[in-house]
Amino acid sequence: MTEHLDVVIVGAGLSGIGAAYRLRTECPGKSYAILEARGSLGGTWDLFRYPGVRSDSDMFTLGYPFKPWRAAKAIADGPSILSYLQETAKEFGIDKKIRYNTKVVAADWSTKDNRWTLTLGDGSTITCGFLYSCAGYYDYAQGYDPGFQGVDDFQGQVVHPQFWPDDLDYTGKRVVVVGSGATAVTLVPSMAERAAHVTMLQRSPTWISPVPSRDKIADTVRKLLPASLAHQAIRLKNVAFTLGFYQLSRRRPQLVRKLLTGLAKRSLNDDKLVAEHFTPTYDPWDQRLCAVPDADLFAALRTGKASVVTDHIDAFVPEGLRLRSGKVLPADVVVTATGLRLLVFGGIAPSVDGVPVRLSEQFVWRGAMLTGLPNFAVCIGYTNASWTLRADLTSRLVCKVLTWMDSDGHTAVVPRPERELSARPLLDLASGYIQRSIADFPRQGDRAPWRVRQNYFIDAATTLRTDLARTLHPVA
């Protein structure tokens, strides 16, 4: 007999563990399980093992509101974040609800039975009344490959950060890191500690901001207030600062350009270097801003242990990389920090009554549920702030929907707009990794509650006060 659960959460990473906490505390009568495709919890923070892996968001906002962050550093390394997630799952009994090595490959909604049938990787099935995808939006199985020419001719080793070899020894070797995003700016200073030299090779500059790894105000607040209250106060402060800086970037881009280049000049003491390699053509927050704790990237450049080159790769050659300028960068190890591959809902292929649903034709309601898919929610974080801020709001909204359905006697509901919507991309960033795949994703609309806003304060004030009956409709 096929097992049935009230709710299935897909993914045991940051979002999935948070979703399970909200479900067990706000809907304690619901049966649930977390289906995790990999062999351990943690998602991104278990998968990524490259040198120096860390968050570029502070842990008072990336962490859960119900689980105070107690470590010293506000910008935490990957192992510390993974430990925090493991501790959270164990503390609240969530670890007992995780089913590892259980990949959902397909999901079909039955209108007759009012339930989802999930097909798992081993061919077995499980059914549920509500499906909540917390699998993130990128492909865990493969990273982005730009298709470089001549890779087989290279006599050194090529490594992708997403699949870092445990036995890679780069001590005393010449390393080239291809890329200039968050992964690249993390790798360069970390690898420079042991490598002979590390070169960051970028096609174009990225906006980079130095930030302190420790929050002095937070340290003071934590001495004065109980842990839970201190965590909430610091969280509020950091959300306000992050959102304020984002809004300033959108409204006064020239001012923020001047500010960021000024910080880079102060860190590097080299105006020419900043002009050539750290002054992008696009405005701040047209693409995601990269944070470097304690200006460690700039420190590595100042010491000469690292350098930066802005050019395009023509081809790999036996001794390294030949650039379009004709220059050859010698290398023993090339790290292709060239970005992620986006994957809609962890690769789940949803259908209704056996008919596939084209996700790119659907709209997202409240950043959580989708038109065309009954009893289905997805966790989508912010692009301009910590992922967890919206993830937690979404999980609380899912619990509100489940409670409302029970109280009003609805077995299945689906969001429907009251009038036609104008479509906009779900994620409004010009970053290459987003633009390559965003057409495959559901869309947002031109008005509430179909807009996926990038403003936590507005979302926090409105998400849980929404009139569900206006736009959530029972499925006949």
C-alpha positions as CSV (number, residue, x, y, z in Angstrom):
1,M,0.0,0.0,0.0
2,T,1.4,3.4,-1.0
3,E,2.3,5.6,2.0
4,H,0.3,8.9,2.4
5,L,1.4,12.0,4.2
6,D,-0.3,15.3,4.8
7,V,2.8,17.3,3.6
8,V,6.0,16.4,1.8
9,I,8.9,18.8,1.9
10,V,11.5,18.3,-0.8
11,G,15.0,19.2,0.3
12,A,16.8,19.1,3.7
13,G,18.8,22.3,3.3
14,L,18.4,25.6,4.9
15,S,14.9,26.1,3.6
16,G,13.6,22.6,4.2
17,I,14.7,22.4,7.8
18,G,13.1,25.8,8.5
19,A,9.9,24.6,6.8
20,A,9.8,21.5,9.0
21,Y,10.2,23.7,12.1
22,R,7.3,25.9,11.1
23,L,5.1,22.9,10.1
24,R,5.7,21.1,13.4
25,T,5.0,24.2,15.5
26,E,2.2,25.8,13.6
27,C,0.5,22.7,12.2
28,P,1.4,20.1,14.8
29,G,-1.3,17.7,13.7
30,K,0.0,17.3,10.1
31,S,2.1,14.3,9.2
32,Y,5.1,15.1,7.1
33,A,8.5,14.0,5.8
34,I,11.5,15.7,4.2
35,L,12.7,13.9,1.1
36,E,16.4,14.6,0.5
37,A,18.1,13.4,-2.7
38,R,21.6,13.4,-1.2
39,G,22.9,11.3,1.7
40,S,23.1,14.1,4.2
41,L,21.3,17.3,5.3
42,G,22.6,20.8,4.7
43,G,22.0,21.4,1.0
44,T,24.5,24.0,-0.3
45,W,26.4,23.9,2.9
46,D,27.0,20.2,2.7
47,L,27.7,20.1,-1.0
48,F,30.2,22.9,-1.3
49,R,33.6,21.9,0.1
50,Y,36.0,24.3,-1.7
51,P,38.6,26.2,0.2
52,G,37.2,29.1,2.2
53,V,33.6,28.4,1.4
54,R,31.4,30.9,3.3
55,S,28.2,32.9,3.3
56,D,28.1,36.4,1.8
57,S,25.1,37.1,4.1
58,D,25.4,37.7,7.8
59,M,24.2,34.8,10.0
60,F,21.8,36.9,12.0
61,T,19.6,37.1,8.8
62,L,20.7,33.9,7.1
63,G,20.1,32.0,10.3
64,Y,16.6,31.2,11.6
65,P,14.6,33.7,13.7
66,F,13.9,30.8,16.2
67,K,17.5,29.7,16.5
68,P,19.9,32.4,17.7
69,W,23.3,32.5,16.0
70,R,25.9,32.3,18.8
71,A,29.2,32.1,17.0
72,A,31.6,35.1,17.0
73,K,31.8,35.7,13.3
74,A,28.7,37.3,11.6
75,I,30.0,36.2,8.2
76,A,30.4,32.5,8.8
77,D,32.3,29.7,7.0
78,G,30.6,26.7,5.4
79,P,31.4,24.1,8.1
80,S,30.1,26.5,10.8
81,I,26.8,26.9,8.9
82,L,26.5,23.2,8.3
83,S,27.0,22.6,12.1
84,Y,24.3,25.1,12.8
85,L,21.9,23.3,10.5
86,Q,22.7,19.9,12.0
87,E,22.2,21.3,15.5
88,T,18.9,22.9,14.6
89,A,17.6,19.7,13.0
90,K,18.6,17.6,16.0
91,E,17.3,20.1,18.6
92,F,13.8,20.1,17.2
93,G,13.6,16.5,16.1
94,I,13.6,17.4,12.5
95,D,16.4,15.0,11.7
96,K,14.1,12.0,12.4
97,K,11.8,13.2,9.6
98,I,14.4,13.3,6.9
99,R,14.6,10.5,4.3
100,Y,18.0,10.5,2.6
101,N,18.9,9.3,-0.8
102,T,15.3,9.9,-1.8
103,K,15.0,11.9,-5.0
104,V,11.6,13.1,-6.3
105,V,11.7,12.8,-10.1
106,A,8.0,13.5,-10.9
107,A,4.9,14.7,-9.3
108,D,1.3,14.2,-10.5
109,W,-1.8,15.8,-9.0
110,S,-5.0,13.8,-9.1
111,T,-8.1,15.9,-9.2
112,K,-10.2,12.9,-8.4
113,D,-8.2,11.9,-5.3
114,N,-7.1,15.4,-4.3
115,R,-3.5,14.3,-3.7
116,W,0.0,14.3,-5.2
117,T,1.6,11.1,-6.3
118,L,5.4,11.5,-6.1
119,T,7.6,9.2,-8.2
120,L,10.9,8.6,-6.5
121,G,14.3,7.8,-8.0
122,D,14.0,4.1,-7.3
123,G,10.7,3.8,-9.0
124,S,8.6,3.7,-5.9
125,T,5.8,6.2,-5.1
126,I,4.4,8.1,-2.2
127,T,1.4,10.4,-1.9
128,C,0.7,13.6,-0.1
129,G,-2.0,16.2,0.3
130,F,0.4,19.2,-0.1
131,L,3.8,19.4,-1.8
132,Y,6.3,22.0,-0.7
133,S,9.5,22.3,-2.8
134,C,12.5,23.6,-0.8
135,A,15.1,22.3,-3.2
136,G,16.5,25.7,-4.2
137,Y,16.9,26.8,-7.8
138,Y,20.2,25.4,-9.0
139,D,21.4,22.1,-10.3
140,Y,23.3,20.0,-7.6
141,A,24.4,17.4,-10.2
142,Q,26.3,19.8,-12.5
143,G,27.7,23.3,-12.7
144,Y,27.7,25.6,-15.6
145,D,30.2,24.7,-18.4
146,P,31.0,27.5,-20.8
147,G,32.5,25.0,-23.2
148,F,36.1,26.2,-23.2
149,Q,38.2,25.1,-26.2
150,G,41.3,22.9,-25.7
151,V,40.6,21.6,-22.2
152,D,42.0,18.2,-23.1
153,D,45.3,19.8,-24.2
154,F,45.9,21.3,-20.7
155,Q,48.5,19.4,-18.8
156,G,47.4,20.6,-15.4
157,Q,44.2,19.9,-13.4
158,V,40.7,21.5,-14.0
159,V,38.4,21.7,-11.0
160,H,34.9,23.0,-10.6
161,P,34.1,24.4,-7.1
162,Q,30.9,22.5,-6.9
163,F,32.8,19.2,-7.1
164,W,36.0,19.9,-5.2
165,P,38.3,16.9,-5.0
166,D,39.2,15.9,-1.4
167,D,42.7,15.0,-2.5
168,L,43.6,18.2,-4.4
169,D,46.9,19.6,-3.2
170,Y,47.6,23.0,-4.7
171,T,50.5,23.9,-2.3
172,G,53.2,25.7,-4.2
173,K,51.3,25.6,-7.5
174,R,50.2,28.3,-9.9
175,V,46.4,28.6,-9.8
176,V,44.0,30.4,-12.1
177,V,40.5,31.0,-10.8
178,V,38.1,31.7,-13.7
179,G,35.3,34.0,-12.6
180,S,34.6,37.1,-10.5
181,G,31.5,36.1,-8.5
182,A,31.0,35.2,-4.9
183,T,32.7,31.8,-5.3
184,A,35.8,33.3,-7.1
185,V,36.3,36.1,-4.6
186,T,36.2,33.5,-1.8
187,L,38.6,31.1,-3.4
188,V,41.3,33.5,-4.4
189,P,42.4,34.7,-0.9
190,S,41.9,31.3,0.6
191,M,44.0,29.4,-2.0
192,A,46.6,32.2,-1.9
193,E,47.6,31.1,1.5
194,R,49.2,27.9,0.2
195,A,49.5,28.3,-3.6
196,A,52.6,29.8,-5.3
197,H,50.3,32.4,-6.9
198,V,46.6,32.7,-7.6
199,T,45.2,34.7,-10.6
200,M,41.6,35.7,-10.7
201,L,40.7,35.8,-14.4
202,Q,37.5,37.7,-15.1
203,R,35.7,38.6,-18.3
204,S,34.5,41.8,-16.7
205,P,34.6,43.4,-13.2
206,T,32.1,42.8,-10.5
207,W,31.0,45.2,-7.7
208,I,32.8,44.1,-4.6
209,S,32.4,45.5,-1.1
210,P,34.6,44.8,1.9
211,V,32.6,44.0,5.1
212,P,33.7,43.2,8.6
213,S,33.6,39.4,9.5
214,R,32.6,40.4,13.0
215,D,29.7,42.7,13.9
216,K,30.9,44.9,16.8
217,I,27.4,46.2,17.4
218,A,26.1,42.7,17.5
219,D,28.8,41.7,20.0
220,T,27.7,44.5,22.3
221,V,24.0,43.7,22.0
222,R,24.6,40.1,22.8
223,K,26.4,41.1,26.0
224,L,23.4,43.2,27.1
225,L,20.4,41.1,26.0
226,P,19.3,37.5,26.3
227,A,20.3,35.4,23.3
228,S,16.8,35.3,21.6
229,L,16.1,39.0,22.1
230,A,19.6,40.0,21.0
231,H,19.3,37.8,17.8
232,Q,16.0,39.5,16.9
233,A,17.4,43.0,17.5
234,I,20.5,42.4,15.4
235,R,18.5,40.7,12.7
236,L,16.3,43.8,12.4
237,K,19.3,46.1,12.3
238,N,21.0,44.1,9.6
239,V,17.8,43.8,7.5
240,A,17.3,47.6,7.7
241,F,20.9,48.2,6.6
242,T,20.9,45.7,3.7
243,L,17.6,47.0,2.4
244,G,18.6,50.6,2.8
245,F,21.8,50.1,0.9
246,Y,19.9,48.2,-1.9
247,Q,17.4,51.0,-2.2
248,L,20.2,53.6,-2.3
249,S,21.8,51.6,-5.0
250,R,18.7,51.6,-7.2
251,R,17.9,55.3,-6.6
252,R,21.3,56.8,-6.5
253,P,23.6,54.5,-8.5
254,Q,26.2,57.0,-9.2
255,L,26.6,57.7,-5.5
256,V,27.0,54.0,-4.7
257,R,29.4,53.5,-7.5
258,K,31.6,56.3,-6.0
259,L,31.3,54.7,-2.6
260,L,32.3,51.2,-3.7
261,T,35.2,52.4,-5.8
262,G,36.3,54.5,-2.9
263,L,36.3,51.5,-0.6
264,A,38.3,49.5,-3.2
265,K,40.9,52.3,-3.6
266,R,41.3,52.6,0.1
267,S,41.8,48.8,0.4
268,L,44.2,48.5,-2.6
269,N,45.9,51.9,-2.6
270,D,46.0,51.6,-6.4
271,D,43.6,53.8,-8.4
272,K,44.7,52.3,-11.7
273,L,44.0,48.7,-10.5
274,V,40.6,49.7,-9.3
275,A,39.7,51.5,-12.5
276,E,40.8,48.6,-14.7
277,H,39.6,45.6,-12.6
278,F,37.0,46.7,-10.0
279,T,34.8,49.3,-11.8
280,P,32.0,47.4,-13.6
281,T,30.1,49.0,-16.5
282,Y,26.7,48.1,-14.9
283,D,25.2,49.8,-11.8
284,P,25.4,48.2,-8.3
285,W,22.7,45.6,-7.8
286,D,22.0,45.2,-11.5
287,Q,23.8,42.0,-10.5
288,R,24.3,40.6,-7.1
289,L,26.9,42.5,-5.0
290,C,29.9,40.4,-3.7
291,A,31.0,40.8,-0.1
292,V,34.5,40.1,1.0
293,P,35.0,39.8,4.8
294,D,37.7,41.9,6.2
295,A,38.7,42.8,2.6
296,D,40.6,39.5,2.4
297,L,40.6,39.5,-1.4
298,F,42.1,43.0,-1.6
299,A,44.7,42.0,1.1
300,A,45.8,39.0,-1.0
301,L,46.2,41.3,-4.0
302,R,48.3,43.8,-1.9
303,T,50.7,41.1,-0.8
304,G,51.3,39.9,-4.4
305,K,50.2,36.4,-3.5
306,A,47.3,37.0,-5.9
307,S,46.6,39.1,-9.0
308,V,43.6,39.9,-11.2
309,V,43.4,39.8,-15.0
310,T,40.4,41.1,-17.0
311,D,40.3,39.3,-20.4
312,H,38.6,36.6,-22.3
313,I,39.8,33.0,-22.7
314,D,40.6,32.0,-26.2
315,A,41.6,28.4,-25.4
316,F,43.3,26.1,-23.0
317,V,46.9,25.3,-24.0
318,P,49.2,22.7,-22.4
319,E,50.9,25.2,-20.1
320,G,47.7,27.2,-19.1
321,L,45.3,29.6,-20.7
322,R,45.7,31.6,-23.8
323,L,43.7,34.8,-23.7
324,R,42.2,36.9,-26.5
325,S,44.9,39.5,-26.0
326,G,47.5,36.8,-26.9
327,K,48.9,36.5,-23.4
328,V,49.3,33.1,-21.9
329,L,48.5,32.6,-18.2
330,P,50.6,29.7,-16.9
331,A,48.8,27.4,-14.6
332,D,49.0,24.0,-12.8
333,V,45.4,24.2,-11.6
334,V,42.5,26.0,-13.2
335,V,39.4,26.5,-11.1
336,T,36.3,27.1,-13.2
337,A,34.2,29.3,-10.9
338,T,32.0,30.1,-13.9
339,G,28.6,30.0,-12.2
340,L,25.7,27.7,-11.5
341,R,23.1,26.0,-13.7
342,L,19.6,26.8,-12.6
343,L,17.2,24.0,-12.2
344,V,13.5,24.5,-11.7
345,F,12.3,23.0,-8.3
346,G,15.1,20.5,-8.1
347,G,14.2,18.9,-11.4
348,I,10.7,17.9,-10.4
349,A,8.4,17.5,-13.4
350,P,4.9,18.4,-12.2
351,S,1.7,17.3,-14.0
352,V,-2.0,17.5,-13.3
353,D,-4.1,14.4,-14.1
354,G,-1.2,13.1,-16.2
355,V,-0.8,16.2,-18.3
356,P,2.5,18.0,-17.9
357,V,2.3,21.6,-16.6
358,R,4.5,24.2,-18.4
359,L,6.0,26.0,-15.5
360,S,7.1,28.9,-17.7
361,E,3.5,29.7,-18.3
362,Q,2.5,29.9,-14.6
363,F,2.5,32.8,-12.2
364,V,3.8,32.9,-8.7
365,W,1.4,34.0,-5.9
366,R,2.9,35.7,-2.8
367,G,6.2,34.3,-3.9
368,A,5.0,30.9,-2.8
369,M,2.2,29.1,-4.7
370,L,1.8,28.6,-8.4
371,T,-1.2,28.9,-10.8
372,G,-2.0,25.6,-12.4
373,L,-0.7,23.5,-9.5
374,P,-3.1,22.8,-6.7
375,N,-1.7,22.4,-3.1
376,F,1.8,23.2,-4.3
377,A,4.3,25.7,-2.8
378,V,7.9,26.6,-3.6
379,C,10.5,28.4,-1.5
380,I,12.1,31.3,-3.3
381,G,14.5,33.5,-1.4
382,Y,15.5,37.1,-1.9
383,T,18.2,38.2,-4.4
384,N,19.1,41.3,-2.5
385,A,19.1,39.9,1.1
386,S,19.5,36.7,3.0
387,W,17.6,33.7,1.5
388,T,16.2,32.7,4.8
389,L,14.2,36.0,5.3
390,R,11.7,35.2,2.6
391,A,12.0,31.4,3.1
392,D,10.7,31.7,6.7
393,L,7.9,34.0,5.6
394,T,6.9,31.5,2.9
395,S,6.9,28.6,5.3
396,R,4.7,30.5,7.7
397,L,2.4,31.3,4.8
398,V,2.2,27.7,3.8
399,C,1.1,26.9,7.4
400,K,-1.5,29.6,7.3
401,V,-2.9,28.2,4.0
402,L,-3.0,24.7,5.5
403,T,-4.8,25.9,8.6
404,W,-7.3,28.0,6.5
405,M,-8.0,25.0,4.3
406,D,-8.9,22.9,7.3
407,S,-11.1,25.5,8.9
408,D,-13.0,26.3,5.7
409,G,-13.2,22.6,4.6
410,H,-11.1,22.9,1.5
411,T,-9.3,19.8,0.4
412,A,-7.4,21.5,-2.5
413,V,-6.8,25.1,-3.5
414,V,-5.0,26.9,-6.3
415,P,-4.2,30.6,-6.8
416,R,-5.9,32.4,-9.7
417,P,-5.6,36.0,-10.7
418,E,-8.8,38.1,-10.7
419,R,-7.8,39.6,-14.1
420,E,-5.1,39.2,-16.7
421,L,-1.5,39.7,-15.5
422,S,1.5,41.2,-17.4
423,A,4.4,38.8,-17.1
424,R,7.8,39.7,-15.7
425,P,10.8,37.5,-15.0
426,L,10.7,35.7,-11.7
427,L,14.3,36.9,-10.7
428,D,15.1,40.4,-11.8
429,L,18.9,40.3,-12.0
430,A,21.1,40.6,-15.1
431,S,23.6,38.0,-13.8
432,G,24.5,35.5,-16.5
433,Y,23.6,32.4,-14.5
434,I,20.1,33.8,-14.1
435,Q,19.6,35.0,-17.7
436,R,20.7,31.6,-19.1
437,S,17.8,29.8,-17.6
438,I,15.2,32.2,-16.3
439,A,12.8,31.6,-19.2
440,D,12.2,28.0,-17.9
441,F,10.9,29.4,-14.6
442,P,7.4,30.6,-13.6
443,R,6.8,34.3,-13.9
444,Q,5.8,37.1,-11.6
445,G,3.0,39.5,-12.4
446,D,2.7,43.3,-12.4
447,R,0.8,43.8,-9.2
448,A,0.3,42.3,-5.7
449,P,0.0,39.5,-4.7
450,W,1.7,38.3,-8.0
451,R,4.8,40.5,-7.6
452,V,7.9,38.8,-6.1
453,R,9.1,41.9,-4.2
454,Q,12.6,42.4,-2.9
455,N,11.5,44.1,0.2
456,Y,11.4,42.1,3.5
457,F,9.7,44.8,5.5
458,I,6.8,45.1,3.1
459,D,6.5,41.3,2.8
460,A,6.7,40.8,6.6
461,A,3.9,43.3,7.1
462,T,1.6,41.9,4.4
463,T,2.3,38.2,3.7
464,L,0.6,36.7,6.8
465,R,-2.3,39.3,6.6
466,T,-3.3,38.4,3.1
467,D,-7.0,37.5,2.5
468,L,-6.6,34.0,1.3
469,A,-10.1,33.7,0.0
470,R,-9.6,36.4,-2.6
471,T,-7.1,34.7,-4.7
472,L,-6.9,31.0,-3.5
473,H,-9.8,29.0,-5.0
474,P,-11.0,25.6,-4.2
475,V,-10.3,23.0,-6.9
476,A,-13.5,21.5,-8.2
